[in-house]
Amino acid sequence: MKRIIHGEQVYGEEVDQQTRCGHYHSELDIIAIKFYCCGRWFPCFECHAVMADHAAKVWPQGKFDEPAVLCGACGHQLTVQRYLDCGSKCPKCEALFNPECAKHYHLYFG
């Protein structure tokens, strides 16, 4: 399934209007990640594993200044570094992100 969210195609299972998916759907699960390997937006690594025809690759540290995280609340695109430094809150609209996502950073960011 894919859904247009704030002008971006987000791929995943059961994706809602704020990027929640069938795997992660709490009130705070409102980001999508642009995967470095394919440049496509997914709500989570599990959606990528199910829908992509390739293995995921993490963002290298030398590319942390590129937009790679989409706020599902307002559509603001954060660079990897800005996302890592944001304290689980969108710097534009102040929507809260799930702080538990930090447990999965190694799956997205090198």
C-alpha positions, 0 to 999 in steps of 0.5 A: 500500500502507498499513501500520499502524506503531505505530498510524499508517497509513503509505502507501508502496511495499513498506513494512516494519514499521519504515517502510522502503520500496522506495525507501529500505530501509537499516538506518537508514531508519526514519522516516516523515514526516507530509506537511504537504499531506495529513496522511498518513504516508509513508516518503519523498517518492518514495512520496508522489509515487507514491501521493498525488493532489497535489503535496507541500507542505513544513512551514512554519517556523511549524509546526515545533513540530508532530509530523511524524516517526515513529520506525519503531523505537519509534513516538515522534513528533518535532516537525519541530524536534526531528527537525532537532535530534536528530543522526540519533538517536531521542530516546526509544529512541536508534535511529539514523536515516539522516544522509543524509536531511538531503540531502532536508530541503528536500523536507519542511521549509521 
